[in-house]
Amino acid sequence: MGLTQVEVAAKLRRSQSTVCKCESGEQKVDVVELAGFARLYGRNLGDLLE
């Protein structure tokens, strides 16, 4: 999508460090946060679960 972690964090109202930890698998993501990532990236929830 061409977004930086800072931009993703701002759009999801999270910190950049939270986004980084979610992307690296260091932090678990709840279904509400995952749905936010899916909307932001133009994907459905199922795509991110694979």
PDB file of N, CA, C and O in Angstrom:
ATOM      1  N   MET A   1       0.826  -1.205   0.000  1.00  0.00           N
ATOM      2  CA  MET A   1       0.000   0.000   0.000  1.00  0.00           C
ATOM      3  C   MET A   1       0.863   1.259   0.000  1.00  0.00           C
ATOM      4  O   MET A   1       0.359   2.355  -0.243  1.00  0.00           O
ATOM      5  N   GLY A   2       2.136   1.111   0.266  1.00  0.00           N
ATOM      6  CA  GLY A   2       3.008   2.270   0.256  1.00  0.00           C
ATOM      7  C   GLY A   2       2.899   3.153   1.487  1.00  0.00           C
ATOM      8  O   GLY A   2       3.333   4.305   1.459  1.00  0.00           O
ATOM      9  N   LEU A   3       2.334   2.639   2.556  1.00  0.00           N
ATOM     10  CA  LEU A   3       2.188   3.412   3.788  1.00  0.00           C
ATOM     11  C   LEU A   3       3.320   3.075   4.756  1.00  0.00           C
ATOM     12  O   LEU A   3       3.761   1.928   4.835  1.00  0.00           O
ATOM     13  N   THR A   4       3.776   4.067   5.476  1.00  0.00           N
ATOM     14  CA  THR A   4       4.759   3.813   6.529  1.00  0.00           C
ATOM     15  C   THR A   4       4.019   3.338   7.777  1.00  0.00           C
ATOM     16  O   THR A   4       2.799   3.465   7.877  1.00  0.00           O
ATOM     17  N   GLN A   5       4.768   2.795   8.714  1.00  0.00           N
ATOM     18  CA  GLN A   5       4.147   2.387   9.972  1.00  0.00           C
ATOM     19  C   GLN A   5       3.555   3.585  10.696  1.00  0.00           C
ATOM     20  O   GLN A   5       2.521   3.461  11.353  1.00  0.00           O
ATOM     21  N   VAL A   6       4.187   4.722  10.588  1.00  0.00           N
ATOM     22  CA  VAL A   6       3.677   5.944  11.221  1.00  0.00           C
ATOM     23  C   VAL A   6       2.322   6.320  10.624  1.00  0.00           C
ATOM     24  O   VAL A   6       1.406   6.700  11.353  1.00  0.00           O
ATOM     25  N   GLU A   7       2.196   6.215   9.302  1.00  0.00           N
ATOM     26  CA  GLU A   7       0.923   6.539   8.641  1.00  0.00           C
ATOM     27  C   GLU A   7      -0.163   5.533   9.016  1.00  0.00           C
ATOM     28  O   GLU A   7      -1.302   5.912   9.285  1.00  0.00           O
ATOM     29  N   VAL A   8       0.196   4.251   9.033  1.00  0.00           N
ATOM     30  CA  VAL A   8      -0.768   3.219   9.437  1.00  0.00           C
ATOM     31  C   VAL A   8      -1.218   3.465  10.871  1.00  0.00           C
ATOM     32  O   VAL A   8      -2.410   3.408  11.173  1.00  0.00           O
ATOM     33  N   ALA A   9      -0.270   3.737  11.743  1.00  0.00           N
ATOM     34  CA  ALA A   9      -0.589   3.988  13.151  1.00  0.00           C
ATOM     35  C   ALA A   9      -1.548   5.171  13.298  1.00  0.00           C
ATOM     36  O   ALA A   9      -2.501   5.108  14.075  1.00  0.00           O
ATOM     37  N   ALA A  10      -1.298   6.233  12.563  1.00  0.00           N
ATOM     38  CA  ALA A  10      -2.169   7.413  12.642  1.00  0.00           C
ATOM     39  C   ALA A  10      -3.582   7.082  12.177  1.00  0.00           C
ATOM     40  O   ALA A  10      -4.559   7.496  12.801  1.00  0.00           O
ATOM     41  N   LYS A  11      -3.690   6.337  11.083  1.00  0.00           N
ATOM     42  CA  LYS A  11      -5.012   5.991  10.551  1.00  0.00           C
ATOM     43  C   LYS A  11      -5.781   5.055  11.485  1.00  0.00           C
ATOM     44  O   LYS A  11      -7.008   5.118  11.559  1.00  0.00           O
ATOM     45  N   LEU A  12      -5.047   4.176  12.206  1.00  0.00           N
ATOM     46  CA  LEU A  12      -5.686   3.229  13.116  1.00  0.00           C
ATOM     47  C   LEU A  12      -5.753   3.750  14.559  1.00  0.00           C
ATOM     48  O   LEU A  12      -6.275   3.082  15.452  1.00  0.00           O
ATOM     49  N   ARG A  13      -5.210   4.961  14.764  1.00  0.00           N
ATOM     50  CA  ARG A  13      -5.163   5.562  16.104  1.00  0.00           C
ATOM     51  C   ARG A  13      -4.437   4.661  17.101  1.00  0.00           C
ATOM     52  O   ARG A  13      -4.910   4.416  18.210  1.00  0.00           O
ATOM     53  N   ARG A  14      -3.292   4.184  16.677  1.00  0.00           N
ATOM     54  CA  ARG A  14      -2.409   3.361  17.493  1.00  0.00           C
ATOM     55  C   ARG A  14      -1.015   3.968  17.429  1.00  0.00           C
ATOM     56  O   ARG A  14      -0.762   4.851  16.611  1.00  0.00           O
ATOM     57  N   SER A  15      -0.116   3.506  18.279  1.00  0.00           N
ATOM     58  CA  SER A  15       1.259   3.992  18.212  1.00  0.00           C
ATOM     59  C   SER A  15       2.017   3.240  17.122  1.00  0.00           C
ATOM     60  O   SER A  15       1.631   2.140  16.726  1.00  0.00           O
ATOM     61  N   GLN A  16       3.085   3.840  16.651  1.00  0.00           N
ATOM     62  CA  GLN A  16       3.921   3.193  15.639  1.00  0.00           C
ATOM     63  C   GLN A  16       4.517   1.912  16.195  1.00  0.00           C
ATOM     64  O   GLN A  16       4.643   0.922  15.476  1.00  0.00           O
ATOM     65  N   SER A  17       4.886   1.923  17.473  1.00  0.00           N
ATOM     66  CA  SER A  17       5.476   0.716  18.065  1.00  0.00           C
ATOM     67  C   SER A  17       4.459  -0.424  18.131  1.00  0.00           C
ATOM     68  O   SER A  17       4.832  -1.589  17.994  1.00  0.00           O
ATOM     69  N   THR A  18       3.195  -0.106  18.337  1.00  0.00           N
ATOM     70  CA  THR A  18       2.150  -1.134  18.336  1.00  0.00           C
ATOM     71  C   THR A  18       2.016  -1.745  16.952  1.00  0.00           C
ATOM     72  O   THR A  18       1.918  -2.965  16.822  1.00  0.00           O
ATOM     73  N   VAL A  19       2.009  -0.916  15.920  1.00  0.00           N
ATOM     74  CA  VAL A  19       1.911  -1.410  14.548  1.00  0.00           C
ATOM     75  C   VAL A  19       3.110  -2.298  14.234  1.00  0.00           C
ATOM     76  O   VAL A  19       2.955  -3.368  13.644  1.00  0.00           O
ATOM     77  N   CYS A  20       4.285  -1.866  14.620  1.00  0.00           N
ATOM     78  CA  CYS A  20       5.505  -2.641  14.391  1.00  0.00           C
ATOM     79  C   CYS A  20       5.411  -4.013  15.055  1.00  0.00           C
ATOM     80  O   CYS A  20       5.731  -5.029  14.438  1.00  0.00           O
ATOM     81  N   LYS A  21       4.975  -4.040  16.305  1.00  0.00           N
ATOM     82  CA  LYS A  21       4.860  -5.305  17.044  1.00  0.00           C
ATOM     83  C   LYS A  21       3.802  -6.218  16.424  1.00  0.00           C
ATOM     84  O   LYS A  21       3.978  -7.436  16.400  1.00  0.00           O
ATOM     85  N   CYS A  22       2.715  -5.648  15.927  1.00  0.00           N
ATOM     86  CA  CYS A  22       1.670  -6.445  15.278  1.00  0.00           C
ATOM     87  C   CYS A  22       2.206  -7.051  13.983  1.00  0.00           C
ATOM     88  O   CYS A  22       1.973  -8.226  13.700  1.00  0.00           O
ATOM     89  N   GLU A  23       2.920  -6.251  13.204  1.00  0.00           N
ATOM     90  CA  GLU A  23       3.459  -6.735  11.933  1.00  0.00           C
ATOM     91  C   GLU A  23       4.502  -7.828  12.137  1.00  0.00           C
ATOM     92  O   GLU A  23       4.599  -8.753  11.330  1.00  0.00           O
ATOM     93  N   SER A  24       5.272  -7.726  13.197  1.00  0.00           N
ATOM     94  CA  SER A  24       6.341  -8.703  13.438  1.00  0.00           C
ATOM     95  C   SER A  24       5.844  -9.941  14.178  1.00  0.00           C
ATOM     96  O   SER A  24       6.580 -10.920  14.307  1.00  0.00           O
ATOM     97  N   GLY A  25       4.603  -9.907  14.666  1.00  0.00           N
ATOM     98  CA  GLY A  25       4.059 -11.034  15.407  1.00  0.00           C
ATOM     99  C   GLY A  25       4.415 -11.011  16.874  1.00  0.00           C
ATOM    100  O   GLY A  25       4.117 -11.958  17.602  1.00  0.00           O
ATOM    101  N   GLU A  26       5.050  -9.941  17.318  1.00  0.00           N
ATOM    102  CA  GLU A  26       5.447  -9.808  18.720  1.00  0.00           C
ATOM    103  C   GLU A  26       4.243  -9.524  19.618  1.00  0.00           C
ATOM    104  O   GLU A  26       4.258  -9.844  20.806  1.00  0.00           O
ATOM    105  N   GLN A  27       3.205  -8.922  19.042  1.00  0.00           N
ATOM    106  CA  GLN A  27       2.001  -8.583  19.792  1.00  0.00           C
ATOM    107  C   GLN A  27       0.798  -9.195  19.096  1.00  0.00           C
ATOM    108  O   GLN A  27       0.678  -9.131  17.872  1.00  0.00           O
ATOM    109  N   LYS A  28      -0.090  -9.787  19.879  1.00  0.00           N
ATOM    110  CA  LYS A  28      -1.317 -10.349  19.316  1.00  0.00           C
ATOM    111  C   LYS A  28      -2.276  -9.221  18.956  1.00  0.00           C
ATOM    112  O   LYS A  28      -2.291  -8.165  19.588  1.00  0.00           O
ATOM    113  N   VAL A  29      -3.073  -9.474  17.928  1.00  0.00           N
ATOM    114  CA  VAL A  29      -4.040  -8.494  17.444  1.00  0.00           C
ATOM    115  C   VAL A  29      -5.431  -9.057  17.690  1.00  0.00           C
ATOM    116  O   VAL A  29      -5.721 -10.199  17.334  1.00  0.00           O
ATOM    117  N   ASP A  30      -6.290  -8.245  18.304  1.00  0.00           N
ATOM    118  CA  ASP A  30      -7.661  -8.728  18.488  1.00  0.00           C
ATOM    119  C   ASP A  30      -8.441  -8.536  17.192  1.00  0.00           C
ATOM    120  O   ASP A  30      -7.965  -7.890  16.259  1.00  0.00           O
ATOM    121  N   VAL A  31      -9.619  -9.093  17.146  1.00  0.00           N
ATOM    122  CA  VAL A  31     -10.402  -9.106  15.904  1.00  0.00           C
ATOM    123  C   VAL A  31     -10.796  -7.701  15.462  1.00  0.00           C
ATOM    124  O   VAL A  31     -10.895  -7.446  14.261  1.00  0.00           O
ATOM    125  N   VAL A  32     -11.021  -6.794  16.390  1.00  0.00           N
ATOM    126  CA  VAL A  32     -11.386  -5.424  16.048  1.00  0.00           C
ATOM    127  C   VAL A  32     -10.199  -4.728  15.373  1.00  0.00           C
ATOM    128  O   VAL A  32     -10.368  -4.044  14.364  1.00  0.00           O
ATOM    129  N   GLU A  33      -9.003  -4.907  15.934  1.00  0.00           N
ATOM    130  CA  GLU A  33      -7.810  -4.322  15.321  1.00  0.00           C
ATOM    131  C   GLU A  33      -7.534  -4.945  13.957  1.00  0.00           C
ATOM    132  O   GLU A  33      -7.170  -4.247  13.011  1.00  0.00           O
ATOM    133  N   LEU A  34      -7.707  -6.243  13.864  1.00  0.00           N
ATOM    134  CA  LEU A  34      -7.476  -6.932  12.598  1.00  0.00           C
ATOM    135  C   LEU A  34      -8.436  -6.426  11.520  1.00  0.00           C
ATOM    136  O   LEU A  34      -8.051  -6.261  10.362  1.00  0.00           O
ATOM    137  N   ALA A  35      -9.670  -6.186  11.906  1.00  0.00           N
ATOM    138  CA  ALA A  35     -10.648  -5.638  10.961  1.00  0.00           C
ATOM    139  C   ALA A  35     -10.216  -4.251  10.493  1.00  0.00           C
ATOM    140  O   ALA A  35     -10.411  -3.902   9.328  1.00  0.00           O
ATOM    141  N   GLY A  36      -9.633  -3.459  11.387  1.00  0.00           N
ATOM    142  CA  GLY A  36      -9.126  -2.143  11.011  1.00  0.00           C
ATOM    143  C   GLY A  36      -7.998  -2.247  10.002  1.00  0.00           C
ATOM    144  O   GLY A  36      -7.954  -1.491   9.032  1.00  0.00           O
ATOM    145  N   PHE A  37      -7.077  -3.189  10.232  1.00  0.00           N
ATOM    146  CA  PHE A  37      -5.996  -3.419   9.277  1.00  0.00           C
ATOM    147  C   PHE A  37      -6.577  -3.838   7.922  1.00  0.00           C
ATOM    148  O   PHE A  37      -6.134  -3.357   6.879  1.00  0.00           O
ATOM    149  N   ALA A  38      -7.556  -4.724   7.940  1.00  0.00           N
ATOM    150  CA  ALA A  38      -8.159  -5.207   6.691  1.00  0.00           C
ATOM    151  C   ALA A  38      -8.779  -4.056   5.901  1.00  0.00           C
ATOM    152  O   ALA A  38      -8.560  -3.939   4.695  1.00  0.00           O
ATOM    153  N   ARG A  39      -9.545  -3.213   6.574  1.00  0.00           N
ATOM    154  CA  ARG A  39     -10.167  -2.058   5.901  1.00  0.00           C
ATOM    155  C   ARG A  39      -9.096  -1.133   5.330  1.00  0.00           C
ATOM    156  O   ARG A  39      -9.198  -0.682   4.189  1.00  0.00           O
ATOM    157  N   LEU A  40      -8.085  -0.860   6.122  1.00  0.00           N
ATOM    158  CA  LEU A  40      -7.027   0.046   5.694  1.00  0.00           C
ATOM    159  C   LEU A  40      -6.316  -0.472   4.457  1.00  0.00           C
ATOM    160  O   LEU A  40      -5.993   0.306   3.559  1.00  0.00           O
ATOM    161  N   TYR A  41      -6.066  -1.775   4.398  1.00  0.00           N
ATOM    162  CA  TYR A  41      -5.343  -2.363   3.276  1.00  0.00           C
ATOM    163  C   TYR A  41      -6.248  -2.828   2.142  1.00  0.00           C
ATOM    164  O   TYR A  41      -5.773  -3.410   1.167  1.00  0.00           O
ATOM    165  N   GLY A  42      -7.551  -2.574   2.265  1.00  0.00           N
ATOM    166  CA  GLY A  42      -8.483  -2.930   1.196  1.00  0.00           C
ATOM    167  C   GLY A  42      -8.647  -4.425   1.027  1.00  0.00           C
ATOM    168  O   GLY A  42      -8.843  -4.906  -0.089  1.00  0.00           O
ATOM    169  N   ARG A  43      -8.570  -5.162   2.115  1.00  0.00           N
ATOM    170  CA  ARG A  43      -8.702  -6.627   2.099  1.00  0.00           C
ATOM    171  C   ARG A  43      -9.875  -7.027   2.966  1.00  0.00           C
ATOM    172  O   ARG A  43     -10.368  -6.244   3.778  1.00  0.00           O
ATOM    173  N   ASN A  44     -10.316  -8.276   2.778  1.00  0.00           N
ATOM    174  CA  ASN A  44     -11.340  -8.758   3.704  1.00  0.00           C
ATOM    175  C   ASN A  44     -10.622  -9.462   4.850  1.00  0.00           C
ATOM    176  O   ASN A  44      -9.453  -9.830   4.735  1.00  0.00           O
ATOM    177  N   LEU A  45     -11.323  -9.637   5.929  1.00  0.00           N
ATOM    178  CA  LEU A  45     -10.754 -10.230   7.136  1.00  0.00           C
ATOM    179  C   LEU A  45     -10.159 -11.606   6.874  1.00  0.00           C
ATOM    180  O   LEU A  45      -9.114 -11.947   7.428  1.00  0.00           O
ATOM    181  N   GLY A  46     -10.810 -12.387   6.042  1.00  0.00           N
ATOM    182  CA  GLY A  46     -10.330 -13.722   5.717  1.00  0.00           C
ATOM    183  C   GLY A  46      -8.955 -13.712   5.073  1.00  0.00           C
ATOM    184  O   GLY A  46      -8.147 -14.607   5.321  1.00  0.00           O
ATOM    185  N   ASP A  47      -8.681 -12.705   4.247  1.00  0.00           N
ATOM    186  CA  ASP A  47      -7.364 -12.610   3.609  1.00  0.00           C
ATOM    187  C   ASP A  47      -6.253 -12.499   4.639  1.00  0.00           C
ATOM    188  O   ASP A  47      -5.180 -13.076   4.463  1.00  0.00           O
ATOM    189  N   LEU A  48      -6.501 -11.769   5.703  1.00  0.00           N
ATOM    190  CA  LEU A  48      -5.475 -11.569   6.717  1.00  0.00           C
ATOM    191  C   LEU A  48      -5.323 -12.767   7.649  1.00  0.00           C
ATOM    192  O   LEU A  48      -4.301 -12.907   8.322  1.00  0.00           O
ATOM    193  N   LEU A  49      -6.315 -13.613   7.689  1.00  0.00           N
ATOM    194  CA  LEU A  49      -6.243 -14.794   8.550  1.00  0.00           C
ATOM    195  C   LEU A  49      -5.468 -15.934   7.920  1.00  0.00           C
ATOM    196  O   LEU A  49      -5.056 -16.866   8.611  1.00  0.00           O
ATOM    197  N   GLU A  50      -5.266 -15.866   6.608  1.00  0.00           N
ATOM    198  CA  GLU A  50      -4.567 -16.941   5.917  1.00  0.00           C
ATOM    199  C   GLU A  50      -3.090 -16.930   6.193  1.00  0.00           C
ATOM    200  O   GLU A  50      -2.360 -17.779   5.680  1.00  0.00           O
TER     201      GLU A  50
END
